Amino acid sequence: MNKLYIGNVSEEASAEDLETIFEQWKIPHSGPFLVKTGYAFVDCPDEKVAMKAIDVLSGKVELHGKVLEVEHSVPKLNTDTETAVVNVRYAAKDQARLAMEKLNGFMMENYALKVSYIPDETAAADAPAGGGRRGFSPRGPPRSGSPSLGARPKLQSDVPLRMLVPTQFVGAIIGKEGATIRNITKQTHSKIDIHRKENAGAAEKPITVHSTPEGCSSACRTIMEIMQKEALDTKFTEEIPLKILAHNNFVGRLIGKEGRNLKKIEQDTETKITISPLQDLTLYNPERTITVKGTIEACARAEEEVMKKIRESYENDVAAMNVSSSKRSGVSVHDLLVMTVALSTDCTVFYAQQVQPESETVHLFIPALAVGAIIGKQGQHIKQLSRFAGASIKIAPAEGMDAKQRMVIIAGPPEAQFKAQGRIFSKLKEENFFGPKEEVKLEAHIKVPSFAAGRVIGKGGKTVNELQNLTSAEVVVPREQTPDENDQVIVKISGHFYASQLAQRKIQEILSQVRRQQQPKPTTGAQPSQLPRRK
């Protein structure tokens, strides 16, 4: 039986109302709706139907003024292929941290519990005493699916190791009753997630290793040795390369100018390294596959060098932009990178709570033929999208009969922009406005004060060039622009979703810096007239 939890249910809603919605969307159910105050439960005949209900209804269908939230109810841990997820809300962060420390790794029915911290989006973020990021302890929170940082003496890396392994070797890596994987985690002081349920029927499965860089490398080497032994035992004759998954934002710097970084790693480690093409990226898969061929020893050395470069890129991004973004711009680079990692592993986005982020307006250009899909029947889709994102979304009139593009005007804070634009990119892909292997790339316009355009460009174009190298987006500030009635000019951003988002955040940070510099500095201490008295 596949039980569903239906949340955000209006007090006015009845079982008949929910049954009508399921019938309207042709979703069968195998039992009555159990309606409680604010939520409900229902059984679906199988997993496929349950997933359809979640995909079709959650965050998209409204009942009595509330958008329903649909997800799996907690299943029993009765097979080695099921994973139960339980969300527990604590009144204080100290209680949550204590629970993580005591429960993380606790064995229950031969399963090791995995406990991680999820920021509460509805709670006000408390400023940490140590001056860390708003809403978190100075070291920051563990990623979704990662173990508690407090449970280990060493600081684990913010960037986990992600691997792809052939499906036929997953059983050997886990071992009988999980003995092998437990032994690996114990020896390498790591937490290893084998995503067995992802991409059902796929030839390869992703593995995520959370640990220190040394722990990740040790676990990687051990996994490669296990696969090699299993291949010999089963007379598997094909080569088994090491496959590392890395977010696209970091791959350009891994490769280096004219491929120099990658060539050096190949030469130093005596390996052959290839990287999957950009065309393979999608909204829900921002990772590229780095394939390393060579001996186990050579591949292990290559993994250390590859992940070193990737972690350096991540740390440089955070150092370059986190200071200014943590003050006013709403979503820092650290938070954005966490979002994308979460999307690539769990298709879930968690946002760090910020204090009243400023509203922004972005003009996003979509194919004219896609307007109907974005609006939906009687405007239902665009209304639901606006409520989901918390943004104002309007489609501007066509500029002519033959216009090939239409402008979508999105107004809202950074989190709302991320949600709204992400859904639009995804919708265009789902509705086949782009080919199956074609990357969805859209143009976005941001208006900036004319006096700030020079800061975006930088001396000799230095800033805009660095911005393009960092984000993989094309950023253009047309030189011969006439400022509008508000003395603003347009900055054009073109690229895939994540590239565009990162470029938008960086530009907003530059504008925040300009605004702060223009504000008169507040006087501190005593008034000038009082200064002589303090000799």
Secondary structure, 3 states (H helix, E strand, C coil): CEEEEEECCCCCCCHHHHHHHHHHCCCCCCCCCEEECCEEEEEECCHHHHHHHHHHHCCCCEECCEECEEEECCCCCCCCCCCCCCCCCCCCHHHHHHHHHHHCCCEECCEECCCCCCCCCCCCCCCCCCCCCCCCCCCCCCCCCCCCHHHCCCCCCCCCEEEEEEHHHHHHHHCHHHHHHHHHHHHHCCEEEECCCCCCCCCEEEEEEECCHHHHHHHHHHHHHHHHHHHHHCCCCCCCCEEEEEEHHHHHHHHCHHHHHHHHHHHHHCCEEEECCHHHCECCECEEEEEEECCHHHHHHHHHHHHHHHHHHHHHHHHHHHHHHHHHHCCCHHHHHHHHHHHHHHCCCCCCCCCCCCCEEEEEEEEHHHHHHHHCHHHHHHHHHHHHHCCEEEECCCCCCCCCEEEEEEEECHHHHHHHHHHHHHHHHHCCCCCCCCCCCEEEEEEEEHHHHHHHHCHHHHHHHHHHHHHCCEEECCCCCCCCCCCEEEEEEEECHHHHHHHHHHHHHHHHHHHHHHCCCCCCCCCHHHHHHHC
